[in-house]
Amino acid sequence: MARVRVKRERSVSESLLSIVLALEALLIFFALLTAFGLRTAEPALAFGGGGALIVLLVLAGRLLMYPWGVWLGWALQLVIIATGILLPLMYVIGLGFLALWIFCFVRGRQIDAQKAEYLRNNPPINTEENNA
């Protein structure tokens, strides 16, 4: 008899925060191209540092299921703001993404709490038991 693997359901908070991190990875890709094109950073720094940050953002998006993964996401928000050292407009863009991160963090937690309360008050009906 084969075992059926049940896929873990992601929370709304995880989903929203992973979307923000994916958008930030795209942002960093375009920022590294801009830093290279404007010659505000050496090519090794622009592509090496930018590539490493993109990998960290994507990895953090997969690790949001753990509390320390969310903390990694918070730390990466500060790193993105710090890229304003190379491109001053990144201070403004980084703060905008920080605001989006905070909104998704707070609203995602609220929706998760509402969903948990709803499921507590209205337990799902197990259809396998009814068919047996």
Secondary structure, DSSP 8 states (H G I E B T S, - for coil): -----------HHHHHHHHHHHHHHHHHHHHHHHHHHTTSS-HHIIIIIHHHHHHHHHHHHHSTTSHHHHHHHHHHHHHHHHGGGTSTHHHHHHHHHHHHHHHHHHHHHHHHHHHHHHHHHS----HHHHH-
